[in-house]
């Protein structure tokens, strides 16, 4: 499977997509228009090893809900990601059995090489 989960309203996601210029083999999913399903999140979890790696601690809601002062467990991270798209660290790039999570320069460079 070749898929990119992103947010169309996120300038960083759009810049990265332009930079990566994914082939037509890649399915693109705007997570605001088409929310991720439990099955999709579980697939991401299988590749990443845990839900915390997929969870964005930069999300505005993370600060608003004061989640940094709570001790979150794997099931909490999963639940929050499913409840609101903003909690998924973006973009998530899946290239067969390899997953790239987030927008760090190192991650994007590795994704470029893998594509």
Backbone bond lengths (Angstrom), bond angles and torsions (degrees), N, CA, C in turn:
res aa  C-N    CA-C-N  psi(-1)  N-CA   C-N-CA  omega(-1)  CA-C   N-CA-C  phi
1 X - - - 1.447 - - 1.526 109.18 -
2 X 1.308 114.99 138.48 1.457 121.45 176.43 1.525 106.97 -125.78
3 X 1.321 115.21 113.45 1.463 119.21 -173.67 1.512 111.02 -148.23
4 X 1.328 115.35 147.62 1.464 120.76 175.64 1.526 107.95 -128.54
5 X 1.324 114.57 121.61 1.462 121.29 173.87 1.525 106.64 -96.62
6 X 1.310 115.79 126.55 1.460 120.14 -175.98 1.517 109.56 -148.89
7 X 1.319 115.06 179.54 1.458 121.26 177.33 1.527 107.65 -126.47
8 X 1.324 115.58 118.40 1.464 121.49 -175.92 1.528 112.06 -61.92
9 X 1.328 117.15 -28.58 1.468 120.56 -178.23 1.527 112.74 -87.42
10 X 1.319 116.68 2.40 1.467 121.37 180.00 1.530 108.93 -97.40
11 X 1.320 115.87 116.67 1.468 120.55 -178.87 1.527 111.31 -60.88
12 X 1.316 116.97 -38.49 1.464 120.44 -179.73 1.529 110.34 -63.96
13 X 1.334 117.47 -45.48 1.468 120.80 177.92 1.529 110.76 -59.32
14 X 1.308 116.42 -44.00 1.462 120.33 -177.77 1.530 110.90 -66.76
15 X 1.321 117.02 -38.63 1.472 121.03 177.64 1.530 109.94 -63.47
16 X 1.328 115.99 -43.71 1.466 121.06 -179.29 1.531 110.53 -65.73
17 X 1.317 117.60 -42.31 1.472 120.32 177.72 1.523 110.75 -60.07
18 X 1.305 116.04 -42.47 1.467 120.71 178.95 1.536 110.00 -63.24
19 X 1.320 115.31 -42.29 1.467 121.78 -179.98 1.538 111.10 -65.56
20 X 1.331 116.60 -42.99 1.463 120.93 -178.69 1.527 112.54 -73.92
21 X 1.317 115.77 -33.54 1.458 122.12 -178.31 1.539 110.67 45.62
22 X 1.336 116.36 63.49 1.464 119.93 -175.19 1.528 112.77 -63.36
23 X 1.316 115.49 145.70 1.462 120.51 179.05 1.531 109.47 -68.12
24 X 1.302 115.14 170.18 1.465 120.33 -179.46 1.537 111.69 -68.67
25 X 1.337 116.90 -9.85 1.467 120.05 176.23 1.525 111.39 -67.44
26 X 1.328 116.14 -23.70 1.463 121.15 -177.15 1.518 110.89 -83.90
27 X 1.321 115.51 131.65 1.456 121.85 171.16 1.524 107.25 -87.59
28 X 1.310 117.80 133.35 1.460 122.16 178.00 1.526 108.32 -107.17
29 X 1.328 115.97 131.85 1.462 119.90 179.18 1.519 109.91 -128.20
30 X 1.329 115.40 113.63 1.465 121.43 173.52 1.523 106.38 -76.92
31 X 1.322 116.42 112.94 1.465 120.50 -171.96 1.523 113.86 -71.64
32 X 1.320 117.08 -11.58 1.463 119.03 175.26 1.531 109.65 -83.10
33 X 1.318 116.29 -42.24 1.471 120.94 179.14 1.527 111.80 -74.58
34 X 1.328 116.10 -39.37 1.457 121.58 -179.16 1.523 107.92 -127.73
35 X 1.329 116.41 91.59 1.477 119.40 -177.55 1.524 112.11 -57.21
36 X 1.328 114.94 149.00 1.457 118.70 178.99 1.523 109.49 -71.33
37 X 1.300 114.45 147.03 1.460 120.76 -178.91 1.534 109.49 -94.23
38 X 1.301 115.35 167.87 1.471 120.61 176.34 1.532 108.69 -58.73
39 X 1.330 116.73 -44.38 1.463 121.42 -178.80 1.538 110.56 -60.82
40 X 1.332 117.33 -45.01 1.465 120.55 179.76 1.527 110.71 -62.88
41 X 1.325 116.51 -43.12 1.459 119.88 179.90 1.526 110.68 -64.91
42 X 1.306 116.83 -38.33 1.465 119.99 178.07 1.531 111.27 -66.51
43 X 1.334 117.03 -35.27 1.474 120.31 175.08 1.524 110.26 -63.27
44 X 1.333 116.35 -43.68 1.471 120.67 177.84 1.527 110.00 -62.42
45 X 1.324 115.58 -41.06 1.469 121.08 179.78 1.530 110.87 -62.22
46 X 1.336 116.71 -42.54 1.460 120.63 179.11 1.522 111.73 -60.27
47 X 1.329 117.16 -35.45 1.464 121.14 -179.66 1.533 112.37 -81.15
48 X 1.327 116.63 -34.64 1.471 119.95 -175.32 1.521 113.42 -89.92
49 X 1.328 116.78 -25.98 1.457 120.01 179.02 1.512 114.42 97.87
50 X 1.331 118.01 -23.92 1.467 119.59 176.26 1.526 111.10 -161.02
51 X 1.314 114.67 161.23 1.467 120.37 -179.06 1.528 111.73 -77.40
52 X 1.310 116.90 -29.18 1.462 119.61 -179.05 1.532 111.11 -60.76
53 X 1.329 117.55 -35.34 1.462 121.26 178.56 1.527 111.31 -63.50
54 X 1.324 116.53 -26.71 1.465 122.04 -179.33 1.529 112.74 -89.94
55 X 1.301 116.81 -8.17 1.467 123.13 -172.32 1.529 110.92 -92.09
56 X 1.321 115.87 130.57 1.462 121.11 179.38 1.525 111.23 -91.34
57 X 1.314 114.85 115.55 1.464 119.74 176.31 1.527 111.13 -88.06
58 X 1.323 116.28 3.58 1.465 121.79 175.91 1.525 112.14 -94.61
59 X 1.317 115.94 -7.13 1.462 120.79 -177.48 1.530 110.63 -61.48
60 X 1.306 114.69 139.90 1.463 120.81 179.18 1.535 110.86 -57.35
61 X 1.329 116.13 -41.58 1.466 120.56 179.65 1.527 112.34 -63.69
62 X 1.328 116.78 -29.38 1.464 121.01 178.56 1.526 109.31 -59.91
63 X 1.326 115.57 -43.92 1.471 121.04 179.02 1.530 110.51 -72.81
64 X 1.328 116.05 -44.65 1.466 120.71 -178.08 1.526 112.33 -61.50
65 X 1.319 116.39 -37.16 1.468 120.75 -178.50 1.531 111.89 -87.85
66 X 1.333 115.78 2.03 1.473 122.84 179.47 1.532 111.83 53.19
67 X 1.334 115.44 42.08 1.462 120.21 -177.50 1.520 112.64 -72.20
68 X 1.334 117.27 -21.60 1.467 118.82 -178.98 1.529 111.70 -66.82
69 X 1.317 116.71 -21.60 1.463 120.95 179.00 1.529 112.68 -95.35
70 X 1.318 116.03 10.99 1.460 120.83 177.07 1.528 108.01 -114.90
71 X 1.301 116.27 149.11 1.468 118.25 177.24 1.526 108.19 -91.62
72 X 1.328 114.57 102.27 1.452 121.20 -176.82 1.523 110.45 -88.35
73 X 1.311 115.77 143.42 1.457 122.25 177.13 1.521 108.44 -111.12
74 X 1.317 116.39 172.45 1.465 121.38 -178.04 1.528 112.18 -52.58
75 X 1.333 116.86 -44.09 1.476 119.43 -178.72 1.526 111.29 -64.45
76 X 1.357 116.94 -31.28 1.462 120.69 178.04 1.529 110.32 -68.07
77 X 1.334 115.89 -45.35 1.472 119.63 178.77 1.525 110.08 -58.88
78 X 1.326 116.38 -44.82 1.465 120.94 179.59 1.527 110.23 -59.95
79 X 1.316 116.53 -47.85 1.462 121.26 -178.05 1.529 112.08 -60.90
80 X 1.329 116.50 -45.87 1.469 119.97 179.94 1.526 111.70 -63.28
81 X 1.329 117.23 -41.16 1.467 120.11 179.59 1.526 109.97 -62.90
82 X 1.322 117.12 -40.06 1.460 120.10 179.88 1.530 112.25 -72.26
83 X 1.325 116.58 -30.00 1.467 120.42 -178.89 1.521 112.67 -73.36
84 X 1.337 117.00 -37.60 1.462 119.01 -176.15 1.520 110.87 -147.29
85 X 1.325 115.30 127.94 1.467 121.62 -176.02 1.522 113.84 -56.30
86 X 1.317 117.33 -27.11 1.464 120.17 -175.24 1.531 112.71 -65.19
87 X 1.332 117.08 -19.28 1.458 119.92 -178.81 1.531 113.44 -81.86
88 X 1.324 118.41 -8.22 1.467 120.13 176.36 1.522 108.81 -83.73
89 X 1.312 115.87 124.77 1.461 120.85 176.77 1.526 107.24 -66.10
90 X 1.318 116.67 130.52 1.464 120.52 -172.61 1.518 112.18 -123.24
91 X 1.336 113.86 155.07 1.459 128.63 -12.31 1.519 110.91 -76.83
92 X 1.328 114.57 162.89 1.469 120.91 171.76 1.523 105.16 -113.09
93 X 1.317 114.58 119.64 1.463 121.11 -177.68 1.527 107.86 -113.10
94 X 1.316 115.09 122.91 1.469 120.09 177.74 1.526 107.37 -114.94
95 X 1.316 114.12 121.01 1.462 120.88 178.17 1.524 106.83 -122.85
96 X 1.332 114.99 95.54 1.461 122.81 -174.18 1.521 110.24 59.04
97 X 1.314 120.00 -109.91 1.462 120.88 -177.80 1.521 112.86 -104.86
98 X 1.316 116.98 18.55 1.463 121.41 179.57 1.518 108.97 -117.04
99 X 1.332 115.52 136.74 1.465 120.47 179.79 1.527 109.54 -120.77
100 X 1.316 115.12 139.35 1.457 122.76 175.93 1.520 106.79 -123.33
101 X 1.326 116.03 123.48 1.462 120.50 -172.90 1.523 110.10 -119.82
102 X 1.327 116.09 125.77 1.450 120.55 173.62 1.510 113.39 96.81
103 X 1.328 113.88 -177.50 1.455 119.61 -171.71 1.527 114.43 -117.40
104 X 1.320 117.14 19.45 1.464 118.27 178.25 1.530 109.11 -65.86
105 X 1.302 115.12 150.50 1.456 121.14 -178.60 1.536 110.79 -56.78
106 X 1.322 115.71 -42.97 1.470 121.81 -179.66 1.533 110.83 -61.00
107 X 1.317 116.69 -44.20 1.469 121.95 -179.62 1.522 110.81 -63.79
108 X 1.317 116.20 -45.50 1.475 120.46 -177.99 1.519 111.14 -67.25
109 X 1.328 117.39 -38.94 1.466 120.73 176.85 1.529 110.45 -62.57
110 X 1.327 117.02 -42.80 1.467 120.78 178.29 1.532 110.24 -63.58
111 X 1.330 117.65 -39.71 1.460 121.69 179.05 1.528 110.70 -64.40
112 X 1.332 116.07 -39.71 1.470 120.82 178.50 1.525 110.66 -59.69
113 X 1.321 115.65 -46.41 1.465 121.29 -178.97 1.527 110.22 -61.99
114 X 1.327 116.47 -40.47 1.466 121.58 -177.75 1.524 113.52 -71.90
115 X 1.305 116.49 -20.99 1.459 119.60 -176.97 1.518 109.07 -79.87
